[in-house]
Amino acid sequence: MTGMSGRLAKALSDVREFADGEYIVRDGALGEEMFVIQSGGVRISKRMDGKVVDLGDLGRGQFFGEMSLLESLPRDADARAIGPTKLLVLGPGALLLRIRQDPSFALEMLHQLSARTRRLNDRLAVALEGSSLEVE
Amino acid sequence: MILAASLERLVVVSDLHLGSPASVAWRHFPAFLDHVHELDADLCINGDGFDLLQSTFPALVAASLPTVRRLKQFIEAGRHVYYTVGNHDLAIEHLLLDLPMTVTPFLNVTSGTARIRVEHGHLHEPFYARHPQLYELGGRLASGVLVANADTYKLWAQLQAVVDRRRRGRPTTRYPHYEAASSLFERGFDAVVFGHTHHPERTVLPDGLFVNAGDWMTTGSYALIDGGDVGLHAWTR
């Protein structure tokens, strides 16, 4: 569980640094890596009808980019650094090794994904309020 | 499930092993809770607080009652108690969930500007990770020896210390708990507080601070998270 697998996980993951405002990923781009914020922050935003809508800010310990990694689909939003930002970058193999080495990471991911789903459900409920649309 | 909390001051104790014939926690821990209250701190029992693996249910109840009663008062006085589950109390997790405290597999504490992981650490023990059932069987067999003579714990502790030293001295592999800590530092943590090994320790590693809160088998020790710093202390009163 530890020892060699820990060093492999390190070898298969890398750390990248970004300056304030620098794009980390762009909406629609291809990429199968996820990111864990070691320091700094990240703003997630999406361009809709010509306007940039901020979807939220993430801080140290939080992650993003997992949707493209898990589903092999293009990025769904822009991500930019807030201040000097350092990110741990995980590809599919490194993610699996890291989860094997530190199962609590998987639980933290599920916890954050669950919270995001709950927030989206709340937003959807507000958006549908008074509308004739129904969600199956 | 609560996995994170912002807390300026938190006392972390590990391995009380209430119910085990070798533990002195039943005698000292209720008074220690008064000290935690005086420190104006919340409390985290970082795994193996109660020990059903190496005790009988009647022994567990008898040893735990004074602590549980004092914990209730502590909580009624406005303090919060977190309980991270270890390997000796996993079987009574559902019972723990009915106590007025937050039960969790680990706790990510934000204190000051620091992010600190508090977890028992048994999953980083290579043998437990590979063979949890064998590990439990070994623990159960050892309980018979402990009931016959509680002092055999000291022999076990000495043996563990030798194994621990050999692990740390190996040039080819890193100490598993340091390895686990490094992995957490990579994820943006500044410090870790583990338990499980029963060896109190505070070591500054290249990327962060490693603390083991020790145990309450023969004497008591605790970690104090205060404004982002983590100190290690012995309970002497």
Interface residues (C-beta under 8 A of the other chain):
Chain A: M1 T2 G3 M4 G6 A9 K10 S13 V15 V36 I37 Q38 S39 R60 G61 L88 R98 Q101 D102 P103 S104 F105 L107 E108 H111
Chain B: M1 L3 P105 F106 N108 R115 R117 E119 L123 H124 P126 A129 R130 T173 R174 P176 E179 A180 S182 S183 L184 E186 R187 G188 F189
